[in-house]
Amino acid sequence: MMRHAMLTTADLLQARCVHATAALDAADVTRLLAQIPGWRLEDGQLCRDFPQADYYRTMAFVNALAWLSHNEDHHPELTVTYNNCRARYHTHSVNGGRGGLSHNDFICAAKASALAQQAATQDKAVRP
């Protein structure tokens, strides 16, 4: 079986979240973080801002991210403003309930980034 740290971005996009009880170690986190450009570690969580052109696009992105999160049964903490959505991922159930980062966080971060890229591409195609 392939170690989670060896996964590529494409592997993360194809993976599905599963219940996690063990947190990734620092070396695995560092290697996986390289697979999800734009994300950073902040207070032990994966964090990224998704700037948008306006409130409508922000809410459209938030709703699409909510659908993705529901499908994966792994939910981010979101901060939503007029033209930005900040997503933070971490897994509460790992480390005996103390929390940390799991493979699921990286799966969802990769999928959130792909969602944002798709939305930006579609928005450019619609706008002159």
CYANA upper distance limits for C-alpha pairs under 8 A (distance plus 0.5 A):
  2 MET  CA      6 MET  CA      7.24
  2 MET  CA      7 LEU  CA      8.10
  3 ARG  CA      7 LEU  CA      7.75
  4 HIS  CA     28 ASP  CA      7.91
  4 HIS  CA     32 LEU  CA      8.44
  4 HIS  CA    103 HIS  CA      7.23
  5 ALA  CA     28 ASP  CA      5.34
  5 ALA  CA     29 VAL  CA      7.87
  5 ALA  CA     31 ARG  CA      6.33
  5 ALA  CA     32 LEU  CA      6.13
  6 MET  CA     31 ARG  CA      8.11
  6 MET  CA     32 LEU  CA      8.20
  7 LEU  CA     11 ASP  CA      6.06
  7 LEU  CA     12 LEU  CA      7.08
  7 LEU  CA     32 LEU  CA      7.78
  8 THR  CA     12 LEU  CA      6.84
  8 THR  CA     32 LEU  CA      8.44
  8 THR  CA     35 GLN  CA      6.59
  9 THR  CA     13 LEU  CA      6.77
  9 THR  CA     35 GLN  CA      5.69
  9 THR  CA     36 ILE  CA      7.20
  9 THR  CA    110 ALA  CA      7.23
 10 ALA  CA     14 GLN  CA      6.90
 11 ASP  CA     15 ALA  CA      6.63
 12 LEU  CA    106 PHE  CA      7.51
 12 LEU  CA    107 ILE  CA      5.38
 12 LEU  CA    110 ALA  CA      6.83
 12 LEU  CA    111 LYS  CA      8.25
 13 LEU  CA    107 ILE  CA      6.85
 13 LEU  CA    110 ALA  CA      6.59
 13 LEU  CA    111 LYS  CA      6.25
 15 ALA  CA    107 ILE  CA      7.07
 16 ARG  CA     72 GLU  CA      7.01
 16 ARG  CA    104 ASN  CA      8.20
 16 ARG  CA    107 ILE  CA      7.62
 17 CYS  CA     72 GLU  CA      6.07
 17 CYS  CA     73 ASP  CA      7.70
 17 CYS  CA     74 HIS  CA      7.62
 17 CYS  CA    103 HIS  CA      8.17
 17 CYS  CA    104 ASN  CA      5.56
 17 CYS  CA    107 ILE  CA      7.46
 17 CYS  CA    108 CYS  CA      8.46
 18 VAL  CA    104 ASN  CA      7.51
 20 ALA  CA     91 THR  CA      8.30
 20 ALA  CA     93 SER  CA      7.24
 20 ALA  CA     94 VAL  CA      6.75
 20 ALA  CA    102 SER  CA      7.18
 20 ALA  CA    103 HIS  CA      8.36
 20 ALA  CA    104 ASN  CA      8.10
 21 THR  CA     93 SER  CA      6.25
 21 THR  CA     94 VAL  CA      4.73
 21 THR  CA     95 ASN  CA      7.04
 21 THR  CA     96 GLY  CA      7.64
 22 ALA  CA     94 VAL  CA      5.44
 22 ALA  CA     95 ASN  CA      6.33
 22 ALA  CA    102 SER  CA      7.58
 23 ALA  CA     94 VAL  CA      5.83
 23 ALA  CA     95 ASN  CA      6.55
 23 ALA  CA     99 GLY  CA      8.12
 23 ALA  CA    100 GLY  CA      6.10
 23 ALA  CA    101 LEU  CA      5.92
 23 ALA  CA    102 SER  CA      5.54
 24 LEU  CA     28 ASP  CA      6.42
 24 LEU  CA     29 VAL  CA      6.74
 24 LEU  CA    100 GLY  CA      8.14
 24 LEU  CA    101 LEU  CA      6.40
 24 LEU  CA    102 SER  CA      5.92
 24 LEU  CA    103 HIS  CA      7.65
 25 ASP  CA     29 VAL  CA      6.78
 26 ALA  CA     30 THR  CA      6.65
 27 ALA  CA     31 ARG  CA      6.78
 28 ASP  CA     32 LEU  CA      6.55
 29 VAL  CA     33 LEU  CA      6.36
 29 VAL  CA    101 LEU  CA      8.07
 30 THR  CA     34 ALA  CA      7.13
 31 ARG  CA     35 GLN  CA      7.73
 32 LEU  CA     36 ILE  CA      7.61
 32 LEU  CA    106 PHE  CA      7.54
 33 LEU  CA     37 PRO  CA      7.85
 33 LEU  CA     39 TRP  CA      7.61
 33 LEU  CA     40 ARG  CA      7.97
 33 LEU  CA    106 PHE  CA      8.14
 35 GLN  CA    110 ALA  CA      8.45
 36 ILE  CA    106 PHE  CA      8.09
 36 ILE  CA    109 ALA  CA      7.53
 36 ILE  CA    110 ALA  CA      6.26
 36 ILE  CA    113 SER  CA      8.19
 38 GLY  CA     48 ARG  CA      6.96
 39 TRP  CA     46 LEU  CA      6.83
 39 TRP  CA     47 CYS  CA      6.08
 39 TRP  CA     48 ARG  CA      5.43
 39 TRP  CA    109 ALA  CA      8.27
 40 ARG  CA     46 LEU  CA      6.18
 40 ARG  CA     47 CYS  CA      5.85
 40 ARG  CA     48 ARG  CA      7.00
 41 LEU  CA     45 GLN  CA      5.97
 41 LEU  CA     46 LEU  CA      5.40
 41 LEU  CA     47 CYS  CA      6.56
 42 GLU  CA     46 LEU  CA      6.88
 42 GLU  CA     47 CYS  CA      6.73
 44 GLY  CA     90 HIS  CA      8.14
 44 GLY  CA    100 GLY  CA      7.17
 44 GLY  CA    101 LEU  CA      7.91
 45 GLN  CA     88 ARG  CA      6.60
 45 GLN  CA     89 TYR  CA      6.12
 45 GLN  CA     90 HIS  CA      5.75
 45 GLN  CA    100 GLY  CA      7.88
 45 GLN  CA    101 LEU  CA      7.38
 46 LEU  CA     87 ALA  CA      8.47
 46 LEU  CA     88 ARG  CA      5.89
 46 LEU  CA     89 TYR  CA      5.54
 46 LEU  CA     90 HIS  CA      7.11
 46 LEU  CA    101 LEU  CA      8.40
 46 LEU  CA    105 ASP  CA      7.83
 46 LEU  CA    109 ALA  CA      8.22
 47 CYS  CA     86 ARG  CA      7.57
 47 CYS  CA     87 ALA  CA      6.17
 47 CYS  CA     88 ARG  CA      4.95
 47 CYS  CA     89 TYR  CA      7.09
 48 ARG  CA     86 ARG  CA      6.17
 48 ARG  CA     87 ALA  CA      6.05
 48 ARG  CA     88 ARG  CA      7.27
 49 ASP  CA     84 ASN  CA      7.16
 49 ASP  CA     85 CYS  CA      6.29
 49 ASP  CA     86 ARG  CA      4.78
 49 ASP  CA     87 ALA  CA      6.94
 50 PHE  CA     84 ASN  CA      6.06
 50 PHE  CA     85 CYS  CA      5.61
 50 PHE  CA     86 ARG  CA      6.57
 50 PHE  CA     87 ALA  CA      8.33
 50 PHE  CA    116 ALA  CA      7.75
 51 PRO  CA     58 THR  CA      8.15
 51 PRO  CA     83 ASN  CA      6.32
 51 PRO  CA     84 ASN  CA      4.77
 51 PRO  CA     85 CYS  CA      6.92
 52 GLN  CA     57 ARG  CA      6.47
 52 GLN  CA     58 THR  CA      5.97
 52 GLN  CA     83 ASN  CA      5.28
 52 GLN  CA     84 ASN  CA      5.97
 52 GLN  CA     85 CYS  CA      8.33
 53 ALA  CA     57 ARG  CA      6.94
 53 ALA  CA     58 THR  CA      8.01
 53 ALA  CA     83 ASN  CA      6.40
 54 ASP  CA     58 THR  CA      6.74
 54 ASP  CA     82 TYR  CA      6.74
 54 ASP  CA     83 ASN  CA      5.37
 55 TYR  CA     59 MET  CA      6.63
 55 TYR  CA     81 THR  CA      8.13
 55 TYR  CA     82 TYR  CA      5.16
 55 TYR  CA     83 ASN  CA      5.91
 56 TYR  CA     60 ALA  CA      6.64
 57 ARG  CA     61 PHE  CA      6.60
 57 ARG  CA     83 ASN  CA      8.21
 58 THR  CA     62 VAL  CA      6.69
 58 THR  CA     80 VAL  CA      8.15
 58 THR  CA     81 THR  CA      8.29
 58 THR  CA     82 TYR  CA      7.40
 58 THR  CA     83 ASN  CA      6.22
 58 THR  CA     84 ASN  CA      6.55
 58 THR  CA     85 CYS  CA      7.02
 59 MET  CA     63 ASN  CA      6.56
 60 ALA  CA     64 ALA  CA      6.72
 61 PHE  CA     65 LEU  CA      6.54
 61 PHE  CA    116 ALA  CA      7.76
 61 PHE  CA    119 ALA  CA      8.18
 62 VAL  CA     66 ALA  CA      6.56
 62 VAL  CA     80 VAL  CA      8.50
 62 VAL  CA     85 CYS  CA      7.58
 63 ASN  CA     67 TRP  CA      6.83
 64 ALA  CA     68 LEU  CA      6.80
 64 ALA  CA    115 LEU  CA      8.31
 65 LEU  CA     69 SER  CA      6.51
 65 LEU  CA    112 ALA  CA      7.06
 65 LEU  CA    115 LEU  CA      8.12
 66 ALA  CA     70 HIS  CA      6.57
 66 ALA  CA     75 HIS  CA      8.27
 67 TRP  CA     71 ASN  CA      6.71
 68 LEU  CA     72 GLU  CA      6.82
 68 LEU  CA    111 LYS  CA      8.41
 68 LEU  CA    112 ALA  CA      8.40
 69 SER  CA     73 ASP  CA      6.22
 69 SER  CA     74 HIS  CA      5.87
 69 SER  CA     75 HIS  CA      5.63
 69 SER  CA     76 PRO  CA      7.96
 69 SER  CA    108 CYS  CA      7.89
 70 HIS  CA     74 HIS  CA      7.29
 70 HIS  CA     75 HIS  CA      7.62
 72 GLU  CA    108 CYS  CA      8.16
 74 HIS  CA    104 ASN  CA      7.64
 74 HIS  CA    105 ASP  CA      8.30
 74 HIS  CA    108 CYS  CA      7.96
 75 HIS  CA     89 TYR  CA      7.86
 76 PRO  CA     87 ALA  CA      6.48
 76 PRO  CA     88 ARG  CA      5.86
 76 PRO  CA     89 TYR  CA      5.37
 76 PRO  CA     90 HIS  CA      7.90
 77 GLU  CA     87 ALA  CA      6.31
 77 GLU  CA     88 ARG  CA      5.57
 77 GLU  CA     89 TYR  CA      7.03
 78 LEU  CA     85 CYS  CA      7.15
 78 LEU  CA     86 ARG  CA      6.09
 78 LEU  CA     87 ALA  CA      5.30
 78 LEU  CA     88 ARG  CA      6.97
 79 THR  CA     85 CYS  CA      6.23
 79 THR  CA     86 ARG  CA      5.58
 79 THR  CA     87 ALA  CA      7.25
 80 VAL  CA     84 ASN  CA      6.51
 80 VAL  CA     85 CYS  CA      5.12
 80 VAL  CA     86 ARG  CA      7.03
 81 THR  CA     85 CYS  CA      6.92
 89 TYR  CA    101 LEU  CA      8.29
 89 TYR  CA    105 ASP  CA      5.97
 89 TYR  CA    108 CYS  CA      8.49
 89 TYR  CA    109 ALA  CA      7.91
 90 HIS  CA     99 GLY  CA      7.52
 90 HIS  CA    100 GLY  CA      6.27
 90 HIS  CA    101 LEU  CA      5.57
 90 HIS  CA    102 SER  CA      7.60
 90 HIS  CA    105 ASP  CA      6.33
 91 THR  CA     99 GLY  CA      5.96
 91 THR  CA    100 GLY  CA      6.02
 91 THR  CA    101 LEU  CA      6.10
 91 THR  CA    102 SER  CA      6.64
 91 THR  CA    104 ASN  CA      8.18
 91 THR  CA    105 ASP  CA      7.41
 92 HIS  CA     97 GLY  CA      6.30
 92 HIS  CA     98 ARG  CA      7.04
 92 HIS  CA     99 GLY  CA      4.69
 92 HIS  CA    100 GLY  CA      7.20
 93 SER  CA     97 GLY  CA      5.11
 93 SER  CA     98 ARG  CA      7.60
 93 SER  CA     99 GLY  CA      6.28
 94 VAL  CA     98 ARG  CA      6.98
 94 VAL  CA     99 GLY  CA      5.40
 94 VAL  CA    100 GLY  CA      6.49
 94 VAL  CA    101 LEU  CA      8.13
 94 VAL  CA    102 SER  CA      7.90
 95 ASN  CA     99 GLY  CA      6.12
 95 ASN  CA    100 GLY  CA      7.30
101 LEU  CA    105 ASP  CA      6.79
102 SER  CA    106 PHE  CA      7.69
103 HIS  CA    107 ILE  CA      6.84
104 ASN  CA    108 CYS  CA      6.68
105 ASP  CA    109 ALA  CA      6.55
106 PHE  CA    110 ALA  CA      6.55
107 ILE  CA    111 LYS  CA      6.81
108 CYS  CA    112 ALA  CA      6.47
109 ALA  CA    113 SER  CA      6.68
110 ALA  CA    114 ALA  CA      6.75
111 LYS  CA    115 LEU  CA      6.58
112 ALA  CA    116 ALA  CA      6.74
113 SER  CA    117 GLN  CA      6.69
114 ALA  CA    118 GLN  CA      6.57
115 LEU  CA    119 ALA  CA      6.67
116 ALA  CA    120 ALA  CA      6.65
117 GLN  CA    121 THR  CA      6.65
118 GLN  CA    122 GLN  CA      6.67
119 ALA  CA    123 ASP  CA      6.47
120 ALA  CA    124 LYS  CA      6.72
121 THR  CA    125 ALA  CA      6.85
122 GLN  CA    126 VAL  CA      6.81
123 ASP  CA    127 ARG  CA      6.61
124 LYS  CA    128 PRO  CA      7.91
